[in-house]
Amino acid sequence: MTRKKPKGFDPNCKKCPRLAQFLKDIRKQYPDYFSKAVPAFGDENARLCIVGLAPGMHGANATGRPFTGDHAGILLYQTLHKYGFASAPESTSADDGLKLPNCRITNAVKCLPPQNKPVGAEVNTCNTWLAQELEDLPSNHVIVALGGIAHKAVIKALGLKQSDYSFGHAVEHQLERGVLIDCYHCSRYNTQTKRLTTPMFEKVFKRAQTLLNR
């Protein structure tokens, strides 16, 4: 299992001045953290691609693996394991041996943003990497966008018109080479407020599994 990097991907990217300065400050505060642009993780030939928002401070920014080390990853990896997309129900570190058969996880923004809120210019700048990742997906793929920002980033990366693809939980969008399924982000806030429940989240991935098995 490898972390697939889009062509020319640079973990030391400094194209976004605000993010570059923020990571520089974080490295001083947490010298053992990864604190760089986090590459995608998973099967290089995966037909299931999960797109999140951005690395979390003490999650992917610390470990160097998407959704690893933070609350949002708990439900995600449990669900992936339940439906056969992960070799274990949890992701503890970048070297824990976890494998994601037929699944890959990436983010709309590869660097940790202040307060976990990237600005539009940062999402757009990072969209080049996402576009390459989505272009490399095999035909008949399924993309799961976790949250509205990820959804919009996917639509932009595919060169589609935003007004034609509105975000909605469990809404499916037919693409030229696959299907996009929207899902509320599995953040601590969404799960604790019950905006997103475990059955709701699992239903999305069960549907993804069904589409991939066709």
C-alpha positions as CSV (number, residue, x, y, z in Angstrom):
1,M,0.0,0.0,0.0
2,T,1.4,3.4,-1.0
3,R,0.4,7.0,-0.7
4,K,-0.3,8.0,-4.3
5,K,1.1,11.4,-5.2
6,P,-0.2,13.3,-8.2
7,K,2.4,14.2,-10.8
8,G,4.7,16.8,-9.5
9,F,3.2,16.7,-6.0
10,D,5.5,18.5,-3.5
11,P,5.0,17.9,0.2
12,N,7.0,21.0,0.8
13,C,4.7,23.1,-1.4
14,K,4.6,26.8,-0.4
15,K,2.2,28.1,-3.0
16,C,-0.2,29.4,-0.3
17,P,1.6,32.0,1.8
18,R,-0.8,31.8,4.7
19,L,-0.6,28.0,4.9
20,A,3.1,28.0,4.5
21,Q,3.6,30.4,7.4
22,F,1.1,28.5,9.5
23,L,2.9,25.2,9.0
24,K,6.2,26.9,9.8
25,D,4.8,28.1,13.1
26,I,3.3,24.6,13.8
27,R,6.7,22.9,13.2
28,K,8.2,25.1,15.9
29,Q,5.5,24.2,18.3
30,Y,5.3,20.5,17.4
31,P,8.7,19.5,15.9
32,D,7.7,15.9,15.7
33,Y,4.6,16.5,13.6
34,F,4.6,15.8,9.8
35,S,3.5,19.4,9.2
36,K,3.7,19.4,5.4
37,A,1.3,18.9,2.5
38,V,-0.3,15.5,3.2
39,P,-0.3,13.1,0.2
40,A,-3.2,10.7,-0.6
41,F,-3.2,7.3,1.0
42,G,-4.4,4.0,-0.4
43,D,-4.6,1.7,-3.4
44,E,-3.0,3.3,-6.5
45,N,-5.5,1.6,-8.7
46,A,-8.6,2.2,-6.4
47,R,-12.0,2.8,-7.9
48,L,-13.3,4.3,-4.7
49,C,-11.9,7.7,-3.9
50,I,-12.8,9.6,-0.7
51,V,-12.2,13.4,-0.7
52,G,-12.1,15.1,2.6
53,L,-11.5,18.8,3.5
54,A,-8.0,19.2,4.8
55,P,-5.6,17.7,7.4
56,G,-6.5,18.1,11.0
57,M,-4.0,19.7,13.4
58,H,-3.4,16.7,15.6
59,G,-4.5,14.2,12.9
60,A,-3.1,14.1,9.4
61,N,-0.9,17.1,10.0
62,A,0.7,15.1,12.8
63,T,0.8,11.7,11.2
64,G,1.2,12.4,7.5
65,R,-1.8,10.2,6.6
66,P,-5.3,11.5,5.9
67,F,-7.9,11.0,8.7
68,T,-5.3,9.4,11.0
69,G,-5.0,10.5,14.6
70,D,-8.1,12.6,14.9
71,H,-11.8,12.0,15.7
72,A,-13.0,12.2,12.2
73,G,-11.0,9.2,11.2
74,I,-12.6,6.9,13.8
75,L,-15.9,6.5,12.0
76,L,-14.3,6.6,8.6
77,Y,-11.9,3.7,9.1
78,Q,-14.5,1.7,11.0
79,T,-16.9,2.1,8.1
80,L,-14.2,1.3,5.5
81,H,-13.3,-1.9,7.3
82,K,-17.0,-2.9,7.6
83,Y,-17.4,-2.7,3.9
84,G,-14.1,-4.3,2.9
85,F,-12.2,-1.2,2.0
86,A,-9.7,-1.3,4.9
87,S,-7.7,-4.2,6.4
88,A,-8.3,-2.9,10.0
89,P,-11.0,-0.8,11.7
90,E,-8.6,1.9,12.8
91,S,-5.7,3.9,11.5
92,T,-3.2,4.7,14.2
93,S,0.0,5.9,12.4
94,A,1.4,6.1,8.9
95,D,3.5,3.0,9.5
96,D,0.8,0.7,11.1
97,G,0.5,-1.6,8.1
98,L,-3.0,-0.6,7.3
99,K,-4.1,-1.4,3.7
100,L,-7.0,0.1,1.7
101,P,-8.0,-2.4,-1.0
102,N,-9.7,-0.6,-3.9
103,C,-9.8,2.6,-1.9
104,R,-7.9,5.8,-1.7
105,I,-8.3,8.9,0.6
106,T,-7.2,12.4,-0.2
107,N,-8.2,16.0,0.7
108,A,-9.3,19.0,-1.2
109,V,-6.6,21.0,0.6
110,K,-3.4,19.1,1.3
111,C,-2.0,21.5,4.1
112,L,-3.4,22.2,7.5
113,P,-5.3,25.5,7.5
114,P,-5.8,27.8,10.5
115,Q,-9.0,26.7,12.4
116,N,-9.4,24.0,9.8
117,K,-10.9,26.6,7.4
118,P,-9.1,27.1,4.1
119,V,-10.0,30.2,2.1
120,G,-11.2,30.0,-1.5
121,A,-7.8,30.9,-3.0
122,E,-6.2,28.0,-1.1
123,V,-8.8,25.5,-2.3
124,N,-8.4,26.7,-5.8
125,T,-4.6,26.5,-5.7
126,C,-4.6,23.0,-4.4
127,N,-7.3,21.9,-6.9
128,T,-4.5,21.2,-9.4
129,W,-3.4,18.2,-7.4
130,L,-7.0,17.0,-6.9
131,A,-7.7,17.3,-10.6
132,Q,-4.7,15.0,-11.3
133,E,-5.8,12.5,-8.7
134,L,-9.3,12.3,-10.2
135,E,-8.0,12.1,-13.7
136,D,-6.0,9.0,-12.7
137,L,-9.0,7.1,-11.4
138,P,-10.1,4.1,-13.4
139,S,-13.4,4.1,-15.3
140,N,-16.5,3.2,-13.4
141,H,-15.2,4.8,-10.2
142,V,-17.0,6.2,-7.2
143,I,-16.0,9.4,-5.5
144,V,-17.3,10.2,-2.0
145,A,-17.1,13.9,-1.1
146,L,-17.1,14.5,2.6
147,G,-18.7,17.9,3.0
148,G,-19.7,20.8,0.8
149,I,-16.2,22.2,0.3
150,A,-14.9,18.8,-0.9
151,H,-17.9,18.5,-3.1
152,K,-17.2,21.9,-4.8
153,A,-13.5,21.0,-5.1
154,V,-14.4,17.8,-6.9
155,I,-16.8,19.6,-9.3
156,K,-14.1,22.2,-10.1
157,A,-11.4,19.6,-10.5
158,L,-13.6,17.8,-13.1
159,G,-14.2,21.0,-15.0
160,L,-18.0,20.9,-14.3
161,K,-20.5,23.7,-13.7
162,Q,-21.1,24.2,-9.9
163,S,-24.8,25.1,-10.4
164,D,-25.5,21.8,-12.1
165,Y,-24.3,19.8,-9.1
166,S,-25.8,20.8,-5.7
167,F,-24.5,19.3,-2.5
168,G,-26.8,17.1,-0.5
169,H,-26.2,14.2,1.9
170,A,-26.4,10.9,0.0
171,V,-27.1,12.6,-3.2
172,E,-25.6,10.9,-6.3
173,H,-24.3,12.7,-9.3
174,Q,-23.6,10.9,-12.6
175,L,-20.2,11.8,-14.0
176,E,-18.6,11.0,-17.4
177,R,-16.6,8.1,-16.0
178,G,-18.2,7.4,-12.6
179,V,-20.4,8.5,-9.8
180,L,-20.0,11.2,-7.1
181,I,-21.8,10.6,-3.8
182,D,-22.1,13.5,-1.4
183,C,-21.8,12.9,2.4
184,Y,-21.8,15.1,5.4
185,H,-18.3,15.3,6.8
186,C,-17.6,12.8,9.6
187,S,-16.3,15.6,11.9
188,R,-16.7,15.5,15.7
189,Y,-19.3,18.3,15.5
190,N,-21.4,16.5,12.9
191,T,-21.4,13.2,14.7
192,Q,-21.9,14.6,18.2
193,T,-24.8,16.8,17.1
194,K,-26.3,13.8,15.2
195,R,-26.3,15.7,11.9
196,L,-24.5,12.7,10.8
197,T,-25.2,9.3,12.4
198,T,-23.4,6.1,12.0
199,P,-26.2,4.5,10.0
200,M,-26.3,7.6,7.7
201,F,-22.6,7.3,7.1
202,E,-22.6,3.6,6.5
203,K,-25.5,3.9,4.1
204,V,-23.3,6.0,1.8
205,F,-20.5,3.5,1.8
206,K,-22.9,0.5,1.3
207,R,-24.2,2.3,-1.7
208,A,-20.6,2.9,-3.0
209,Q,-19.9,-0.8,-2.6
210,T,-23.1,-1.7,-4.5
211,L,-22.1,0.7,-7.4
212,L,-18.6,-0.7,-7.5
213,N,-19.8,-4.3,-7.6
214,R,-22.0,-3.7,-10.7
